[in-house]
Amino acid sequence: MRESLQLKLEVRELEGAEAFATYYDLRWRVLREPWAQLRESERDEHEADAIHLGCWLSGRLIGVGRLHFNSAEEAQIRYMAVEPGFAGRGVGGTLLRELERRAAESGAARVVLDARESANGFYEKHGYRILGFAGLLFDQIPHWKMAKDVGSCKTGLPAGPAFFA
Ligand SMILES: CC(C)(COP(=O)(O)OP(=O)(O)OC[C@H]1O[C@@H](n2cnc3c(N)ncnc32)[C@H](O)[C@@H]1OP(=O)(O)O)[C@@H](O)C(=O)NCCC(=O)NCCS
């Protein structure tokens, strides 16, 4: 089942106003609406300089993820979201691998992220390790700081909250 789905998945960068509207709608529905957050709360200050990836199945956007750079060596992934009906079928993993590939290709040594506790297992399966507690989003969703070395240059990980500021 998963193999046949993956063969049909198309992962590429978002282009055009219509595609971005669908992309932000998916981010909002999966990551913000269940917590009664307003539209546009699914965006931050890195939208203009980030890499926005989408995963399409037969022309339908079913998964998204975003990459930005905190420094030349450190890239950060945010807003991973898969349409609930398609979760657990390899879409998130496909997106995550492509985001990591692009981070490494651009010279990053590591990828960092703040994972929802419910997604820790997903990131651990992809080689991320937990660095520490990141806090509660909306006073209720626990997040954990995680990181993975992706470059040939393994510099080690600085510790402490300033690393993620
Ligand atoms: C988390 C999320 C992005 C994962 O995407 P997905 O398409 O469901 O994941 P995949 O099907 O690619 O899973 C890849 C592997 O991780 C595992 N996995 C997925 N979600 C998991 C979870 N929450 N806990 C443990 N393992 C998980 C899968 O079983 C699979 O392992 P396998 O290859 O050994 O079978 C997606 O489920 C999602 O959008 N969740 C809601 C929003 C969210 O939490 N986003 C992350 C914010 S940090």
The ligand as an SDF file (V2000), in Angstrom:
LIG
                    3D

 48 50  0  0  0  0  0  0  0  0999 V2000
    3.7160   13.9540   12.0960 C   0  0  0  0  0  0  0  0  0  0  0  0
    3.4010   13.8310   10.6160 C   0  0  0  0  0  0  0  0  0  0  0  0
    4.0040   15.0180    9.8480 C   0  0  0  0  0  0  0  0  0  0  0  0
    4.0190   12.5140   10.0990 C   0  0  0  0  0  0  0  0  0  0  0  0
    3.7010   12.3570    8.7260 O   0  0  0  0  0  0  0  0  0  0  0  0
    3.1320   10.9440    8.2220 P   0  0  0  0  0  0  0  0  0  0  0  0
    2.9180   11.0350    6.7690 O   0  0  0  0  0  0  0  0  0  0  0  0
    1.9620   10.5830    9.0510 O   0  0  0  0  0  0  0  0  0  0  0  0
    4.3610    9.9880    8.5850 O   0  0  0  0  0  0  0  0  0  0  0  0
    4.9250    8.7520    7.7350 P   0  0  0  0  0  0  0  0  0  0  0  0
    3.7850    7.9170    7.2520 O   0  0  0  0  0  0  0  0  0  0  0  0
    5.8740    9.2530    6.7150 O   0  0  0  0  0  0  0  0  0  0  0  0
    5.7090    7.9850    8.8860 O   0  0  0  0  0  0  0  0  0  0  0  0
    7.0710    7.6280    8.7870 C   0  0  0  0  0  0  0  0  0  0  0  0
    7.3800    6.7340    9.9540 C   0  0  0  0  0  0  0  0  0  0  0  0
    7.1480    7.4040   11.2020 O   0  0  0  0  0  0  0  0  0  0  0  0
    6.1820    6.6910   11.9580 C   0  0  0  0  0  0  0  0  0  0  0  0
    5.3390    7.6520   12.6100 N   0  0  0  0  0  0  0  0  0  0  0  0
    4.5300    8.5650   12.0330 C   0  0  0  0  0  0  0  0  0  0  0  0
    3.9370    9.3250   12.9710 N   0  0  0  0  0  0  0  0  0  0  0  0
    4.3930    8.8490   14.1510 C   0  0  0  0  0  0  0  0  0  0  0  0
    4.1530    9.2100   15.4950 C   0  0  0  0  0  0  0  0  0  0  0  0
    3.3370   10.2340   15.8140 N   0  0  0  0  0  0  0  0  0  0  0  0
    4.7890    8.5130   16.4730 N   0  0  0  0  0  0  0  0  0  0  0  0
    5.6110    7.4770   16.1720 C   0  0  0  0  0  0  0  0  0  0  0  0
    5.8870    7.1120   14.9050 N   0  0  0  0  0  0  0  0  0  0  0  0
    5.2760    7.7810   13.9230 C   0  0  0  0  0  0  0  0  0  0  0  0
    5.4250    5.8540   10.9750 C   0  0  0  0  0  0  0  0  0  0  0  0
    4.8910    4.6940   11.6120 O   0  0  0  0  0  0  0  0  0  0  0  0
    6.4940    5.4930    9.9780 C   0  0  0  0  0  0  0  0  0  0  0  0
    7.2990    4.4470   10.4440 O   0  0  0  0  0  0  0  0  0  0  0  0
    7.5590    3.1600    9.5230 P   0  0  0  0  0  0  0  0  0  0  0  0
    8.2210    3.6930    8.2680 O   0  0  0  0  0  0  0  0  0  0  0  0
    8.4560    2.3350   10.3640 O   0  0  0  0  0  0  0  0  0  0  0  0
    6.2210    2.5830    9.2720 O   0  0  0  0  0  0  0  0  0  0  0  0
    1.8630   13.7790   10.3440 C   0  0  0  0  0  0  0  0  0  0  0  0
    1.3140   12.6320   10.9380 O   0  0  0  0  0  0  0  0  0  0  0  0
    1.1100   15.0060   10.8080 C   0  0  0  0  0  0  0  0  0  0  0  0
    0.8950   15.9350   10.0290 O   0  0  0  0  0  0  0  0  0  0  0  0
    0.6690   15.0310   12.0830 N   0  0  0  0  0  0  0  0  0  0  0  0
   -0.1340   16.1240   12.6090 C   0  0  0  0  0  0  0  0  0  0  0  0
    0.6340   17.4420   12.6540 C   0  0  0  0  0  0  0  0  0  0  0  0
    1.9410   17.3260   13.3840 C   0  0  0  0  0  0  0  0  0  0  0  0
    2.0250   16.8140   14.4850 O   0  0  0  0  0  0  0  0  0  0  0  0
    2.9930   17.8480   12.7340 N   0  0  0  0  0  0  0  0  0  0  0  0
    4.3360   17.8260   13.2760 C   0  0  0  0  0  0  0  0  0  0  0  0
    4.5560   19.0690   14.0440 C   0  0  0  0  0  0  0  0  0  0  0  0
    6.1690   19.0380   14.8340 S   0  0  0  0  0  0  0  0  0  0  0  0
  1  2  1  0
  2  3  1  0
  2  4  1  0
  2 36  1  0
  4  5  1  0
  5  6  1  0
  6  7  2  0
  6  8  1  0
  6  9  1  0
  9 10  1  0
 10 11  2  0
 10 12  1  0
 10 13  1  0
 13 14  1  0
 14 15  1  0
 15 16  1  0
 15 30  1  0
 16 17  1  0
 17 18  1  0
 17 28  1  0
 18 19  1  0
 18 27  1  0
 19 20  2  0
 20 21  1  0
 21 22  1  0
 21 27  2  0
 22 23  1  0
 22 24  2  0
 24 25  1  0
 25 26  2  0
 26 27  1  0
 28 29  1  0
 28 30  1  0
 30 31  1  0
 31 32  1  0
 32 33  2  0
 32 34  1  0
 32 35  1  0
 36 37  1  0
 36 38  1  0
 38 39  2  0
 38 40  1  0
 40 41  1  0
 41 42  1  0
 42 43  1  0
 43 44  2  0
 43 45  1  0
 45 46  1  0
 46 47  1  0
 47 48  1  0
M  END
$$$$
